[in-house]
Amino acid sequence: MKPGTLILHVAARFLVPLQLLFSIFLLLRGHNEPGGGFIAGLVASGAFALYLFTFGAVMTRDLMRIDPRNIIGIGLFLAMASIFPAWIQGEPFFTAQWWPVMLPGGNEIKLSTPLLFDIGVYLTVFGSVMMMFVTLTETEERV
Amino acid sequence: MSPEVALPIIIPLMTGTLTLLAWRSNILQKILSVVGSIALLISSIWLLTSVKEQGHVVLYMGNWVAPYGITLVADMLSAIMVFLTGMTAVAIAVYSLASASASHERFGYYPLMHLLLAGVAGSFLTGDIFNLYVWFEVMLIASFALLILGGERAQMEGAVKYVTMNLLSSAIFLSAIGLLYGLVGTLNMADIAVKLSEAEHTGLVDVIAVMFMVAFGIKAAAFPLFFWLPASYHTGPVAVSALFAGLLTKVGVYALFRVFSLIFNQSIEFTHQLLIWIAVFTMVTGVLGAAAQFEFRRILSIHIISQIGYILLGLALFTPLALAGGVFFIIHIIIVKTNLFLISGITHRLLGTYELKKLGGIYKSRPFLSILFLVSALSLAGLPPLSGFFAKFILIRAGIEAEAWVATGAALFVGMLTLYSMIKIWSEVFWKSLPDETDSSAINQQMTPSLAILYLPVIILTVLTLLIGLMAQPIYMISEFAAEQLLNPSGYIEAVLGVKP
């Protein structure tokens, strides 16, 4: 693939972090409002796809540090892990468990198994899409 | 709270995830895969014993009570099916230690295999019709990827037919669910059964019933939409073929058993009469197709179809004895069919081919393997005292009692032709002397550890076949129990909804 133009280079450096932040925002807002792990994972992989088109597969792999396959695995593992806390409480699998944490300053964060599940979905979607993108790009770059 | 209903789904999912995380190390994947399958088998035995005690075991996922959440339900039929899944899983996991090639393992052989098992177990345990659809899709995705591992031309050709037909089936299934939901406004199977029995019985119900019959019929490879099966099953790696042959079509059959005993039991004279004819044609076409084949795995694949016909006959006659016969037949066929495929893999390892013409002389050099094959093959054909004899005996007796003469006659006739096909394999592969042009260097090799690993599951499954035949009574009791539950869906409904219908 042809390396990106100057405009794309400059724009990507700004857009990639913004888009990643936006994906985290979507992920965390997802429980009660539109959003959630799936769409957030797609937005995050969109950010990395932009980086991929601009700088190529090698640099994207460097940036990700972790192999996409491992990201899928970790994501699936987190999603699976959210099944079990309910069992320890003696409730059926998947029953939502909530652990509210009070922050200094009066704000409250609700940690929960649905959040854990969503993070798992996020990573799985992100990993799968990135695996496809990187593999396809690498095949093309070799030719 | 009964975790044993969900564990047979969660364990393979977890195993699949862990093997995916361990993708760099083939050895670690192998260990995880075997441990995971054994855990699956143990959890399925747990489920079987608690179903035996309690009748129905129910778990509301996420504590959302039926009919709103997804309910997992196990009755005797589900428990038996899950147990057989666990057993096949262990056999295949052990066999794969020696049969899976390193490149397949790198491309996700083990994660996919366990995903497939999770899909199969999920289909057997779910009490929600839409959830059943989801598990079917999980199975389809995993099986498609497994089928094309290696990426040879024949595999692609088979896989395209496989996917096209299965997508068609899924589309029909989904439309049928939509229509049914429009009619009764619920997706929980027990709730559907209640609502449908209260609603006025219109022609639309029969239309939906037939749509389900077509959708599951394609999955089960029943007449007339079975041709995807002989096109695809023999193309994959042999352990995959064995896994598919043992379990996948049986999921379709299970779905037919579930839906046509629980939900569509109002106009039996229409739906089950139709099923009888489907069963008869499935039996006959399957066995005739097999008689014309001369490739080891192809013969076995096409034979799956005719065996499906027998099981469907059990459902179609819809008497206690016939249903018990059907369940007995499922138990017998999953073990025997998986085993025959595994044996075909060993002969392939020895002689490097599946073509009957090029095979030969196995009896001379490997008498023990030949006996293992003979036991399974004769059991498939239904010779006493092996498991297949009792399975067919119960079904044929049920057919005579129900005075379904054509179906009974067909069942007997098909049994004879099955014997012909099995004897054909026996005489070509094992009995005749080895053709000169075949490379015979591997056949006399010493017993290597890898060959011993291939033998191990085959020996265990053969012993099981023998045991089912020699101790048919306890198996029959379980099948009868399952049949009783199928004929009285009120127990199922009460267990799920908590009220008497």
Interface residues (C-beta under 8 A of the other chain):
Chain A: R69 N70 I72 G73 I74 L76 F77 M80 I83 A86 W87 G90 E91 P92 F93 F94 T95 A96
Chain B: M1 P3 A6 I10 L13 M14 G16 T17 L18 L20 L21 W23 L59 Y60 M61 G62 N63
